[in-house]
Amino acid sequence: MGAPLPPNKDDFTTVVSRPGISQEQFTKLMQTDDAIDIFGEITYHDSYGEKYETTFCLSHLFTGAIKYRKEGNGIN
């Protein structure tokens, strides 16, 4: 199952963590599947004023790929 993006569309963003992780710790995390996760929530309204919340969860893999996780993703 892939991320919910239209064909040929790329989305990019940057996520910043708290300071204090050493280069050694960072290298170890980057070499481990699912050691770095990104969770987020987007709140928005449609043209009728209905409120929606979309949550997402992504995980970094050792290969450098980003995994779209089944858990933590949804639209309310």
mmCIF file of the C-alpha atoms, coordinates in Angstrom:
data_MODEL
# 
_entry.id   MODEL 
# 
loop_
_atom_site.group_PDB 
_atom_site.id 
_atom_site.type_symbol 
_atom_site.label_atom_id 
_atom_site.label_alt_id 
_atom_site.label_comp_id 
_atom_site.label_asym_id 
_atom_site.label_entity_id 
_atom_site.label_seq_id 
_atom_site.pdbx_PDB_ins_code 
_atom_site.Cartn_x 
_atom_site.Cartn_y 
_atom_site.Cartn_z 
_atom_site.occupancy 
_atom_site.B_iso_or_equiv 
_atom_site.pdbx_formal_charge 
_atom_site.auth_seq_id 
_atom_site.auth_comp_id 
_atom_site.auth_asym_id 
_atom_site.auth_atom_id 
_atom_site.pdbx_PDB_model_num 
ATOM 1  C CA . MET A 1 1  ? 0.000   0.000  0.000   1.00 0.00 ? 1  MET A CA 1 
ATOM 2  C CA . GLY A 1 2  ? 1.493   3.316  -1.036  1.00 0.00 ? 2  GLY A CA 1 
ATOM 3  C CA . ALA A 1 3  ? 1.019   6.843  0.226   1.00 0.00 ? 3  ALA A CA 1 
ATOM 4  C CA . PRO A 1 4  ? -2.153  8.636  -0.919  1.00 0.00 ? 4  PRO A CA 1 
ATOM 5  C CA . LEU A 1 5  ? -0.589  10.808 -3.632  1.00 0.00 ? 5  LEU A CA 1 
ATOM 6  C CA . PRO A 1 6  ? -1.711  11.363 -7.212  1.00 0.00 ? 6  PRO A CA 1 
ATOM 7  C CA . PRO A 1 7  ? 0.516   9.763  -9.886  1.00 0.00 ? 7  PRO A CA 1 
ATOM 8  C CA . ASN A 1 8  ? 3.733   11.688 -10.626 1.00 0.00 ? 8  ASN A CA 1 
ATOM 9  C CA . LYS A 1 9  ? 3.348   13.964 -7.592  1.00 0.00 ? 9  LYS A CA 1 
ATOM 10 C CA . ASP A 1 10 ? 6.089   14.415 -5.014  1.00 0.00 ? 10 ASP A CA 1 
ATOM 11 C CA . ASP A 1 11 ? 5.616   16.160 -1.665  1.00 0.00 ? 11 ASP A CA 1 
ATOM 12 C CA . PHE A 1 12 ? 8.563   17.339 0.430   1.00 0.00 ? 12 PHE A CA 1 
ATOM 13 C CA . THR A 1 13 ? 8.889   18.805 3.895   1.00 0.00 ? 13 THR A CA 1 
ATOM 14 C CA . THR A 1 14 ? 11.396  19.030 6.743   1.00 0.00 ? 14 THR A CA 1 
ATOM 15 C CA . VAL A 1 15 ? 10.916  17.829 10.311  1.00 0.00 ? 15 VAL A CA 1 
ATOM 16 C CA . VAL A 1 16 ? 13.252  19.037 13.049  1.00 0.00 ? 16 VAL A CA 1 
ATOM 17 C CA . SER A 1 17 ? 13.879  17.068 16.245  1.00 0.00 ? 17 SER A CA 1 
ATOM 18 C CA . ARG A 1 18 ? 14.918  18.331 19.633  1.00 0.00 ? 18 ARG A CA 1 
ATOM 19 C CA . PRO A 1 19 ? 18.641  19.125 19.999  1.00 0.00 ? 19 PRO A CA 1 
ATOM 20 C CA . GLY A 1 20 ? 20.898  16.710 21.825  1.00 0.00 ? 20 GLY A CA 1 
ATOM 21 C CA . ILE A 1 21 ? 21.265  13.705 19.531  1.00 0.00 ? 21 ILE A CA 1 
ATOM 22 C CA . SER A 1 22 ? 24.926  12.990 18.850  1.00 0.00 ? 22 SER A CA 1 
ATOM 23 C CA . GLN A 1 23 ? 26.229  12.183 15.372  1.00 0.00 ? 23 GLN A CA 1 
ATOM 24 C CA . GLU A 1 24 ? 26.879  8.618  16.558  1.00 0.00 ? 24 GLU A CA 1 
ATOM 25 C CA . GLN A 1 25 ? 23.281  8.205  17.762  1.00 0.00 ? 25 GLN A CA 1 
ATOM 26 C CA . PHE A 1 26 ? 21.940  9.729  14.545  1.00 0.00 ? 26 PHE A CA 1 
ATOM 27 C CA . THR A 1 27 ? 24.034  7.382  12.388  1.00 0.00 ? 27 THR A CA 1 
ATOM 28 C CA . LYS A 1 28 ? 22.800  4.366  14.359  1.00 0.00 ? 28 LYS A CA 1 
ATOM 29 C CA . LEU A 1 29 ? 19.160  5.485  13.986  1.00 0.00 ? 29 LEU A CA 1 
ATOM 30 C CA . MET A 1 30 ? 19.578  6.032  10.239  1.00 0.00 ? 30 MET A CA 1 
ATOM 31 C CA . GLN A 1 31 ? 20.938  2.479  9.883   1.00 0.00 ? 31 GLN A CA 1 
ATOM 32 C CA . THR A 1 32 ? 17.919  0.895  11.615  1.00 0.00 ? 32 THR A CA 1 
ATOM 33 C CA . ASP A 1 33 ? 14.502  0.288  10.028  1.00 0.00 ? 33 ASP A CA 1 
ATOM 34 C CA . ASP A 1 34 ? 11.635  2.103  11.760  1.00 0.00 ? 34 ASP A CA 1 
ATOM 35 C CA . ALA A 1 35 ? 13.919  3.836  14.294  1.00 0.00 ? 35 ALA A CA 1 
ATOM 36 C CA . ILE A 1 36 ? 12.724  7.274  13.158  1.00 0.00 ? 36 ILE A CA 1 
ATOM 37 C CA . ASP A 1 37 ? 8.987   7.931  12.853  1.00 0.00 ? 37 ASP A CA 1 
ATOM 38 C CA . ILE A 1 38 ? 7.131   11.096 11.949  1.00 0.00 ? 38 ILE A CA 1 
ATOM 39 C CA . PHE A 1 39 ? 3.578   11.592 13.199  1.00 0.00 ? 39 PHE A CA 1 
ATOM 40 C CA . GLY A 1 40 ? 1.424   14.550 12.240  1.00 0.00 ? 40 GLY A CA 1 
ATOM 41 C CA . GLU A 1 41 ? -2.084  15.900 12.154  1.00 0.00 ? 41 GLU A CA 1 
ATOM 42 C CA . ILE A 1 42 ? -3.574  18.358 9.672   1.00 0.00 ? 42 ILE A CA 1 
ATOM 43 C CA . THR A 1 43 ? -6.830  20.145 10.528  1.00 0.00 ? 43 THR A CA 1 
ATOM 44 C CA . TYR A 1 44 ? -8.792  21.827 7.739   1.00 0.00 ? 44 TYR A CA 1 
ATOM 45 C CA . HIS A 1 45 ? -12.300 22.883 6.648   1.00 0.00 ? 45 HIS A CA 1 
ATOM 46 C CA . ASP A 1 46 ? -14.139 22.273 3.382   1.00 0.00 ? 46 ASP A CA 1 
ATOM 47 C CA . SER A 1 47 ? -16.110 24.946 1.486   1.00 0.00 ? 47 SER A CA 1 
ATOM 48 C CA . TYR A 1 48 ? -19.200 24.152 3.609   1.00 0.00 ? 48 TYR A CA 1 
ATOM 49 C CA . GLY A 1 49 ? -17.339 24.749 6.872   1.00 0.00 ? 49 GLY A CA 1 
ATOM 50 C CA . GLU A 1 50 ? -17.078 21.060 7.809   1.00 0.00 ? 50 GLU A CA 1 
ATOM 51 C CA . LYS A 1 51 ? -13.977 20.372 9.895   1.00 0.00 ? 51 LYS A CA 1 
ATOM 52 C CA . TYR A 1 52 ? -11.666 17.473 9.004   1.00 0.00 ? 52 TYR A CA 1 
ATOM 53 C CA . GLU A 1 53 ? -8.559  16.043 10.627  1.00 0.00 ? 53 GLU A CA 1 
ATOM 54 C CA . THR A 1 54 ? -6.061  13.934 8.757   1.00 0.00 ? 54 THR A CA 1 
ATOM 55 C CA . THR A 1 55 ? -3.349  12.071 10.636  1.00 0.00 ? 55 THR A CA 1 
ATOM 56 C CA . PHE A 1 56 ? -0.258  10.539 9.119   1.00 0.00 ? 56 PHE A CA 1 
ATOM 57 C CA . CYS A 1 57 ? 2.623   8.338  10.187  1.00 0.00 ? 57 CYS A CA 1 
ATOM 58 C CA . LEU A 1 58 ? 5.808   7.784  8.191   1.00 0.00 ? 58 LEU A CA 1 
ATOM 59 C CA . SER A 1 59 ? 8.869   5.721  9.069   1.00 0.00 ? 59 SER A CA 1 
ATOM 60 C CA . HIS A 1 60 ? 12.480  5.860  7.840   1.00 0.00 ? 60 HIS A CA 1 
ATOM 61 C CA . LEU A 1 61 ? 14.038  2.659  6.496   1.00 0.00 ? 61 LEU A CA 1 
ATOM 62 C CA . PHE A 1 62 ? 17.733  1.717  6.390   1.00 0.00 ? 62 PHE A CA 1 
ATOM 63 C CA . THR A 1 63 ? 17.684  1.914  2.565   1.00 0.00 ? 63 THR A CA 1 
ATOM 64 C CA . GLY A 1 64 ? 16.718  5.601  2.759   1.00 0.00 ? 64 GLY A CA 1 
ATOM 65 C CA . ALA A 1 65 ? 13.145  4.896  1.687   1.00 0.00 ? 65 ALA A CA 1 
ATOM 66 C CA . ILE A 1 66 ? 10.193  6.321  3.601   1.00 0.00 ? 66 ILE A CA 1 
ATOM 67 C CA . LYS A 1 67 ? 7.499   3.843  4.638   1.00 0.00 ? 67 LYS A CA 1 
ATOM 68 C CA . TYR A 1 68 ? 3.857   4.898  4.771   1.00 0.00 ? 68 TYR A CA 1 
ATOM 69 C CA . ARG A 1 69 ? 2.586   3.110  7.875   1.00 0.00 ? 69 ARG A CA 1 
ATOM 70 C CA . LYS A 1 70 ? -0.890  1.607  8.135   1.00 0.00 ? 70 LYS A CA 1 
ATOM 71 C CA . GLU A 1 71 ? -1.138  2.619  11.795  1.00 0.00 ? 71 GLU A CA 1 
ATOM 72 C CA . GLY A 1 72 ? -1.644  6.272  12.638  1.00 0.00 ? 72 GLY A CA 1 
ATOM 73 C CA . ASN A 1 73 ? -3.114  7.309  9.280   1.00 0.00 ? 73 ASN A CA 1 
ATOM 74 C CA . GLY A 1 74 ? -6.703  8.379  8.931   1.00 0.00 ? 74 GLY A CA 1 
ATOM 75 C CA . ILE A 1 75 ? -9.250  11.009 8.017   1.00 0.00 ? 75 ILE A CA 1 
ATOM 76 C CA . ASN A 1 76 ? -11.963 12.144 10.453  1.00 0.00 ? 76 ASN A CA 1 
# 
